[in-house]
């Protein structure tokens, strides 16, 4: 997964260093040569979607979600998708994730749901490249029935679940313990039609799951 941020594509709100976009091109070239696949995710959105430092704006409360930040986010996605979600890139690019880790304990879930819907149908104006939706650190059952074939015939949607096991008591787990914790931590999928889940587990450094 390659994380890029809005300030690589649109005028940033703040003192961000630009110039990362060519490195995405290089990463895609290397992936094509070596037979790897790439998921592009928007890691940093204007005003921060989670308040975490890796969003580009550490804050007690994320401010992403107003009209201006949504407009900038969609403008960024349009640039990314126009270049990388085209059929000629589908041998390497296997999905576009519209936003990394929106923190739904602090931002409005209905707003995120509408953002995902708008972003999905914008992507479908370009190609059928799969769309990836992060679950916002909630049980992904909240997306049951959302952007499925039963929902306006939406196709090619994947749910991204980040299972962090690098804090607290989970640090000392064995490999088998990490696997058990991952399998038992969330119910996939719910009883109604759901997008296909893709769990990403982040375990103790030095351990490969």
Backbone bond lengths (Angstrom), bond angles and torsions (degrees), N, CA, C in turn:
res aa  C-N    CA-C-N  psi(-1)  N-CA   C-N-CA  omega(-1)  CA-C   N-CA-C  phi
1 X - - - 1.452 - - 1.525 108.72 -
2 X 1.306 117.07 131.37 1.465 122.05 178.66 1.517 108.36 -111.69
3 X 1.338 116.36 119.89 1.451 121.26 179.77 1.516 111.23 -96.32
4 X 1.305 116.87 125.48 1.452 122.03 176.34 1.523 107.89 -122.19
5 X 1.329 117.33 166.50 1.454 121.09 -174.53 1.514 111.12 -129.93
6 X 1.324 114.81 158.87 1.459 120.41 -170.09 1.516 113.13 -59.51
7 X 1.347 116.94 -32.08 1.465 118.85 -174.71 1.528 112.95 -71.32
8 X 1.315 117.92 -5.95 1.465 120.77 172.70 1.522 112.10 -80.23
9 X 1.338 117.16 -11.61 1.463 120.28 -171.42 1.523 114.40 -129.02
10 X 1.323 118.65 -26.02 1.460 121.44 177.98 1.526 108.29 -131.33
11 X 1.313 116.17 164.29 1.458 120.36 -178.72 1.529 110.27 -60.39
12 X 1.336 117.75 122.38 1.464 119.40 -173.95 1.521 113.15 -78.94
13 X 1.327 113.72 155.78 1.458 121.54 172.96 1.523 107.54 -98.18
14 X 1.298 117.53 80.10 1.449 119.22 179.69 1.511 111.74 138.13
15 X 1.320 116.71 178.01 1.477 122.18 -173.29 1.521 112.79 -84.60
16 X 1.324 117.04 62.78 1.456 120.47 -179.03 1.521 110.89 -93.16
17 X 1.315 115.90 143.29 1.462 121.24 175.36 1.521 108.83 -81.03
18 X 1.318 116.16 125.55 1.456 120.41 178.53 1.523 109.54 -96.75
19 X 1.328 115.62 173.47 1.455 120.20 177.82 1.510 114.68 112.80
20 X 1.342 117.78 7.31 1.467 119.92 -178.19 1.526 112.95 -79.69
21 X 1.334 117.02 -24.13 1.468 119.82 -173.22 1.528 113.59 -55.31
22 X 1.344 120.57 -43.08 1.474 118.90 179.42 1.522 113.55 -60.85
23 X 1.326 117.01 -26.40 1.464 118.96 179.12 1.520 111.45 -72.29
24 X 1.324 117.69 -28.12 1.459 119.82 172.55 1.521 110.25 -65.76
25 X 1.328 116.69 -41.62 1.464 119.82 175.91 1.526 110.81 -58.61
26 X 1.335 115.65 -43.98 1.462 119.30 -179.84 1.522 110.95 -64.51
27 X 1.348 116.90 -42.03 1.457 119.73 179.98 1.526 111.51 -61.92
28 X 1.321 116.35 -39.13 1.463 119.89 178.47 1.523 110.67 -66.21
29 X 1.328 117.22 -40.66 1.466 120.32 176.97 1.527 110.88 -61.10
30 X 1.328 116.29 -44.95 1.467 119.35 179.28 1.518 110.69 -64.42
31 X 1.310 117.41 -39.55 1.464 120.48 179.10 1.522 110.52 -62.91
32 X 1.316 116.51 -42.22 1.466 119.53 179.91 1.526 110.65 -63.05
33 X 1.312 117.32 -41.04 1.461 121.38 -179.00 1.528 111.06 -66.09
34 X 1.318 116.54 -38.70 1.465 120.67 -173.96 1.524 113.42 -94.40
35 X 1.330 117.39 -4.37 1.455 120.12 178.94 1.515 114.32 83.58
36 X 1.335 117.75 14.59 1.458 120.92 177.49 1.530 110.74 -84.88
37 X 1.337 115.95 161.69 1.458 122.33 176.43 1.525 109.22 -112.30
38 X 1.321 116.12 154.26 1.459 121.60 -174.35 1.527 110.18 -126.98
39 X 1.334 115.45 133.31 1.465 122.68 166.31 1.520 106.78 -107.98
40 X 1.313 116.93 125.32 1.465 120.54 176.74 1.520 108.03 -97.28
41 X 1.335 115.70 125.90 1.461 118.23 176.02 1.526 109.64 -123.95
42 X 1.334 114.87 146.79 1.460 120.74 175.94 1.522 107.09 -84.06
43 X 1.325 116.03 104.33 1.463 121.14 -171.13 1.518 112.67 -85.25
44 X 1.305 117.13 -30.50 1.455 120.77 -179.49 1.505 110.91 -128.48
45 X 1.329 116.91 122.73 1.466 122.42 178.65 1.529 109.16 -111.48
46 X 1.325 118.03 157.80 1.468 120.42 -179.41 1.530 111.83 -56.32
47 X 1.313 116.19 133.66 1.470 124.63 178.11 1.522 113.19 71.70
48 X 1.299 118.24 2.57 1.459 126.46 176.04 1.516 112.70 73.98
49 X 1.325 115.23 128.19 1.457 122.46 178.47 1.523 112.48 -89.68
50 X 1.357 116.81 -4.42 1.468 118.36 -177.89 1.528 113.89 -147.32
51 X 1.311 118.12 -12.28 1.454 120.54 -177.79 1.511 114.56 79.90
52 X 1.339 117.25 3.24 1.460 120.91 179.94 1.525 109.62 -83.89
53 X 1.338 115.90 153.55 1.459 118.83 -176.72 1.523 112.31 -62.53
54 X 1.331 117.19 -33.20 1.466 118.82 -177.11 1.531 112.76 -74.90
55 X 1.324 117.30 -1.32 1.469 119.82 171.72 1.523 111.39 -85.47
56 X 1.348 115.74 -7.75 1.457 120.08 -178.22 1.508 114.35 96.14
57 X 1.344 117.44 -4.91 1.465 120.77 -177.70 1.524 108.50 -154.09
58 X 1.320 115.92 94.81 1.461 119.96 179.02 1.522 108.51 -74.57
59 X 1.316 115.82 129.52 1.457 120.24 -176.70 1.518 109.33 -155.57
60 X 1.325 116.35 150.71 1.461 120.18 177.56 1.518 110.97 -65.54
61 X 1.330 115.55 -31.05 1.458 119.82 -179.64 1.523 109.13 -137.33
62 X 1.324 118.23 120.02 1.474 119.75 179.26 1.525 110.42 -65.61
63 X 1.340 115.54 142.57 1.469 120.67 -177.01 1.526 112.60 -110.73
64 X 1.329 116.87 0.89 1.469 119.66 177.33 1.527 109.64 -63.32
65 X 1.331 116.05 144.15 1.456 120.33 175.69 1.504 114.22 126.58
66 X 1.347 117.93 -8.13 1.463 118.99 174.37 1.528 109.11 -81.67
67 X 1.312 116.54 175.63 1.466 120.80 -172.93 1.525 111.72 -60.16
68 X 1.328 117.77 -42.11 1.459 120.38 -177.80 1.526 111.93 -66.47
69 X 1.333 116.78 -46.45 1.464 118.50 -177.81 1.527 111.33 -68.23
70 X 1.325 117.83 -34.81 1.461 119.76 175.84 1.522 111.23 -66.26
71 X 1.319 116.35 -40.65 1.467 119.71 178.91 1.534 110.67 -62.06
72 X 1.326 116.73 -44.60 1.465 120.53 178.03 1.528 111.29 -64.04
73 X 1.316 116.61 -38.34 1.459 119.96 -179.54 1.523 111.09 -65.75
74 X 1.320 117.09 -45.32 1.466 119.77 177.88 1.525 111.01 -64.85
75 X 1.331 117.55 -35.94 1.468 119.99 177.45 1.523 110.79 -64.53
76 X 1.329 116.44 -39.07 1.464 120.59 177.16 1.522 110.80 -64.31
77 X 1.329 116.24 -47.83 1.467 119.87 179.77 1.519 111.62 -60.70
78 X 1.319 117.23 -36.88 1.456 119.54 179.05 1.520 110.90 -61.53
79 X 1.330 117.29 -42.62 1.464 119.97 178.62 1.523 110.99 -64.90
80 X 1.340 115.93 -44.70 1.463 119.28 -179.85 1.526 110.99 -62.79
81 X 1.318 116.82 -46.62 1.459 120.56 -174.27 1.518 112.48 -72.54
82 X 1.326 117.31 -34.94 1.457 119.73 178.32 1.518 111.15 -62.06
83 X 1.315 116.43 -30.74 1.466 120.33 -179.90 1.526 112.90 -91.80
84 X 1.341 116.83 -39.43 1.467 119.15 -168.05 1.524 114.87 -111.57
85 X 1.323 118.66 -13.67 1.460 119.77 -179.60 1.520 112.31 -98.14
86 X 1.304 117.50 13.42 1.461 121.45 -179.73 1.528 109.65 -79.00
87 X 1.326 118.03 155.79 1.464 120.07 -177.47 1.522 114.21 -54.22
88 X 1.333 117.98 -33.88 1.461 120.28 -178.57 1.518 113.10 -65.14
89 X 1.344 117.47 -16.37 1.459 121.50 -179.93 1.524 112.62 -98.53
90 X 1.322 117.73 -4.45 1.459 119.74 -171.94 1.523 114.19 -72.11
91 X 1.328 117.61 -8.79 1.460 118.94 173.14 1.529 111.47 -72.15
92 X 1.335 116.93 -18.69 1.464 122.00 -179.15 1.521 111.58 -120.17
93 X 1.324 118.04 -46.93 1.457 122.66 -177.12 1.525 108.76 -81.92
94 X 1.323 116.80 112.53 1.463 120.10 -175.73 1.523 112.68 -101.12
95 X 1.342 118.52 -10.57 1.463 120.75 177.06 1.518 109.67 -169.52
96 X 1.330 114.94 155.54 1.459 123.20 170.24 1.521 107.08 -116.93
97 X 1.329 116.26 122.01 1.466 119.65 174.38 1.525 108.04 -97.02
98 X 1.329 115.45 122.39 1.456 120.47 -172.15 1.525 113.12 -67.94
99 X 1.335 116.88 -29.61 1.460 119.35 -177.00 1.528 108.92 -163.22
100 X 1.320 115.82 131.57 1.453 120.72 178.49 1.528 111.04 -84.97
101 X 1.307 116.10 125.72 1.457 124.28 168.74 1.533 115.99 49.24
102 X 1.334 118.80 54.07 1.462 117.60 169.14 1.529 108.93 -62.70
103 X 1.309 117.30 129.73 1.470 121.17 -170.61 1.520 108.47 -91.40
104 X 1.338 115.48 96.07 1.458 120.05 -171.60 1.516 114.24 -74.46
105 X 1.308 118.21 -4.51 1.463 119.60 170.70 1.531 111.09 -76.97
106 X 1.340 116.06 -13.98 1.465 119.14 -176.46 1.520 113.90 -126.91
107 X 1.322 118.82 -10.26 1.457 120.76 175.49 1.521 109.06 -125.64
108 X 1.308 116.22 161.01 1.456 121.96 -170.06 1.530 111.89 -73.66
109 X 1.322 115.91 124.67 1.462 120.63 -177.87 1.520 111.92 -66.20
110 X 1.307 118.55 -39.21 1.460 120.37 179.82 1.524 111.29 -64.86
111 X 1.324 116.47 -35.77 1.462 119.68 176.43 1.523 110.63 -64.90
112 X 1.328 116.39 -43.18 1.466 120.29 178.82 1.525 110.20 -64.25
113 X 1.316 116.57 -41.39 1.464 120.39 178.34 1.531 110.63 -58.65
114 X 1.331 117.22 -44.53 1.463 120.03 179.04 1.523 111.15 -67.74
115 X 1.330 116.90 -38.35 1.464 119.81 175.71 1.527 110.65 -59.89
116 X 1.331 117.39 -46.22 1.459 120.88 178.10 1.533 110.71 -59.22
117 X 1.318 116.63 -43.78 1.463 119.37 -178.81 1.529 110.86 -63.18
118 X 1.328 116.50 -46.75 1.466 119.72 179.84 1.525 110.73 -62.71
119 X 1.337 116.36 -43.35 1.463 120.24 -179.07 1.524 110.97 -64.71
120 X 1.328 116.80 -38.43 1.466 119.79 179.85 1.521 111.06 -62.45
121 X 1.318 117.11 -49.04 1.462 118.15 -176.73 1.533 111.40 -73.17
122 X 1.323 118.41 -25.20 1.466 119.70 170.26 1.522 110.41 -64.55
123 X 1.333 116.78 -42.97 1.458 120.75 177.81 1.516 111.12 -61.46
124 X 1.324 116.98 -38.93 1.456 119.99 -178.19 1.529 112.52 -69.75
125 X 1.307 118.05 -13.15 1.460 120.22 171.79 1.526 111.09 -72.94
126 X 1.338 116.20 -15.31 1.468 121.05 -177.55 1.518 111.45 -104.67
127 X 1.324 117.01 -48.92 1.470 119.46 -177.01 1.521 109.72 -167.33
128 X 1.345 114.47 -178.50 1.468 120.93 177.21 1.525 111.77 -98.17
129 X 1.334 118.06 19.44 1.458 121.06 175.30 1.535 109.23 -52.70
130 X 1.337 118.45 132.47 1.462 120.00 -178.74 1.525 112.85 -57.41
131 X 1.321 114.92 145.74 1.463 122.97 177.43 1.521 108.70 -104.86
132 X 1.328 116.24 137.95 1.457 121.28 179.35 1.522 109.21 -115.71
133 X 1.348 115.70 133.13 1.455 122.40 -177.66 1.523 109.47 -121.67
134 X 1.314 117.52 120.27 1.461 119.55 175.04 1.526 109.88 -74.45
135 X 1.335 116.15 144.59 1.463 119.98 -174.22 1.527 113.86 -81.34
136 X 1.337 117.09 -0.74 1.463 119.74 176.23 1.506 114.76 71.84
137 X 1.339 116.85 20.39 1.460 123.23 -179.02 1.535 112.37 66.66
138 X 1.317 116.34 23.69 1.457 121.09 169.66 1.519 108.41 -112.19
139 X 1.337 116.31 162.79 1.452 118.44 173.43 1.532 107.99 -55.97
140 X 1.320 117.42 124.85 1.467 119.39 -174.21 1.515 115.12 -64.64
141 X 1.331 117.99 -1.77 1.458 119.12 175.89 1.527 112.25 -62.09
142 X 1.357 117.40 -16.82 1.467 118.34 177.75 1.523 111.60 -64.40
143 X 1.326 116.63 -15.69 1.456 120.14 177.58 1.516 112.86 -99.55
144 X 1.313 117.87 9.73 1.465 119.73 176.68 1.526 110.62 -54.26
145 X 1.307 115.31 128.42 1.456 120.73 178.47 1.515 114.59 79.87
146 X 1.338 117.36 -4.51 1.466 121.71 -175.77 1.526 109.96 -89.18
147 X 1.331 116.19 129.23 1.468 122.62 -179.64 1.529 111.43 49.88
148 X 1.312 114.48 51.26 1.456 123.38 173.84 1.531 107.99 -113.47
149 X 1.329 118.55 173.51 1.468 118.76 176.59 1.529 112.52 -57.23
150 X 1.333 117.65 -26.31 1.464 120.64 177.72 1.532 112.26 -78.14
151 X 1.304 116.75 -9.56 1.469 123.14 -179.78 1.525 108.48 -111.88
152 X 1.328 116.03 88.66 1.467 121.65 179.91 1.525 112.80 56.87
153 X 1.345 115.94 30.31 1.461 122.65 177.36 1.528 112.39 56.34
154 X 1.328 116.63 37.99 1.458 120.33 177.32 1.531 109.81 -70.08
155 X 1.313 115.89 133.34 1.463 122.00 -177.55 1.525 108.82 -129.48
156 X 1.333 115.54 152.11 1.453 119.81 172.45 1.514 113.65 73.70
157 X 1.340 117.22 49.35 1.463 121.91 -179.33 1.531 108.85 -121.04
158 X 1.316 116.12 134.25 1.456 123.29 -177.57 1.523 108.66 -125.10
159 X 1.339 116.91 136.76 1.459 121.58 174.31 1.529 109.14 -93.22
160 X 1.328 115.85 133.44 1.463 122.29 179.58 1.526 108.62 -106.26
161 X 1.327 116.26 121.19 1.472 121.97 179.42 1.519 108.46 -118.40
162 X 1.332 118.19 122.70 1.457 122.46 178.54 1.525 109.36 -99.59
163 X 1.297 115.53 114.93 1.463 121.88 -178.68 1.530 108.22 -103.98
164 X 1.318 117.38 99.40 1.463 121.74 -178.83 1.526 110.35 -84.68
165 X 1.327 114.95 125.20 1.458 121.19 177.97 1.534 109.27 -132.11
166 X 1.309 114.89 48.68 1.467 120.21 -177.35 1.523 110.93 -124.78
167 X 1.328 116.50 14.96 1.453 120.95 -179.81 1.532 109.51 -132.04
168 X 1.340 115.96 154.47 1.457 120.91 171.98 1.521 113.72 62.52
169 X 1.320 115.53 -144.40 1.456 121.44 -173.98 1.528 113.21 -66.37
170 X 1.329 117.95 -21.68 1.468 119.54 -176.40 1.521 112.91 -70.44
171 X 1.329 117.60 -14.70 1.467 119.87 -177.68 1.519 111.28 -61.12
172 X 1.315 117.22 -37.33 1.455 120.31 -174.90 1.511 115.49 -86.39
173 X 1.324 118.21 5.87 1.458 120.47 -176.75 1.528 111.73 -71.03
174 X 1.314 115.05 151.77 1.467 120.92 170.63 1.523 109.21 -74.82
175 X 1.318 115.66 172.28 1.461 119.67 176.04 1.515 109.90 -57.82
176 X 1.349 116.43 -43.53 1.462 119.56 179.64 1.530 110.85 -64.64
177 X 1.329 116.77 -36.54 1.453 120.34 178.10 1.519 112.22 -64.91
178 X 1.329 116.04 -39.92 1.466 119.22 176.18 1.528 110.96 -62.50
179 X 1.334 115.63 -42.52 1.457 119.24 -179.53 1.527 110.85 -64.77
180 X 1.317 117.20 -42.57 1.470 120.34 179.16 1.523 110.65 -63.21
181 X 1.330 116.71 -42.72 1.458 120.22 -179.43 1.525 110.67 -62.93
182 X 1.323 116.34 -40.09 1.459 120.35 178.67 1.530 110.69 -63.31
183 X 1.320 116.10 -47.02 1.468 119.91 -176.66 1.523 112.40 -66.37
184 X 1.326 116.95 -28.91 1.463 120.77 -175.18 1.524 113.69 -97.35
185 X 1.323 117.31 -4.08 1.461 119.12 -170.07 1.519 113.69 -82.23
186 X 1.320 117.53 -24.53 1.460 119.31 -175.05 1.518 108.68 -150.83
187 X 1.295 116.49 150.69 1.453 121.26 -179.23 1.522 109.76 -93.73
188 X 1.334 117.26 119.68 1.459 123.41 176.09 1.516 109.40 -119.76
189 X 1.296 120.31 138.19 1.449 123.90 -30.13 1.520 108.67 -85.80
190 X 1.316 118.48 -173.12 1.456 122.27 178.54 1.512 111.17 -78.33
191 X 1.326 116.86 -179.77 1.467 120.57 -176.42 1.513 113.06 -70.54
192 X 1.344 118.21 -21.62 1.457 119.80 178.53 1.513 109.16 -102.06
193 X 1.337 118.09 165.04 1.458 119.95 -176.03 1.526 111.76 -55.59
194 X 1.325 115.68 135.16 1.456 121.81 -176.19 1.516 109.67 -133.99
195 X 1.350 116.89 154.50 1.457 118.43 168.55 1.524 110.32 -60.18
196 X 1.312 116.55 157.04 1.460 121.50 -179.01 1.529 109.49 -67.48
197 X 1.352 119.14 128.63 1.459 120.81 -179.59 1.515 112.37 -83.43
198 X 1.328 116.47 143.78 1.459 122.61 174.33 1.521 107.88 -131.14
199 X 1.347 118.74 97.71 1.459 119.60 -179.37 1.520 111.62 -79.05
200 X 1.331 115.78 136.83 1.453 122.47 173.95 1.517 107.20 -117.77
201 X 1.337 117.22 114.38 1.455 121.31 -177.09 1.515 110.08 -101.62
202 X 1.334 115.42 130.84 1.460 121.44 176.70 1.525 107.18 -111.41
203 X 1.301 115.15 105.26 1.449 120.74 -173.98 1.528 109.97 -105.00
204 X 1.326 115.14 -167.61 1.451 120.47 -176.63 1.520 110.64 -62.50
205 X 1.346 118.16 137.41 1.464 119.77 176.51 1.524 111.07 -54.14
206 X 1.321 115.45 137.05 1.452 120.32 -178.43 1.505 113.68 94.19
207 X 1.335 116.59 -9.05 1.458 119.51 178.03 1.534 108.57 -110.73
208 X 1.283 116.28 135.24 1.463 121.75 179.52 1.506 108.87 -110.81
209 X 1.339 116.67 123.04 1.460 120.40 177.19 1.516 108.88 -103.00
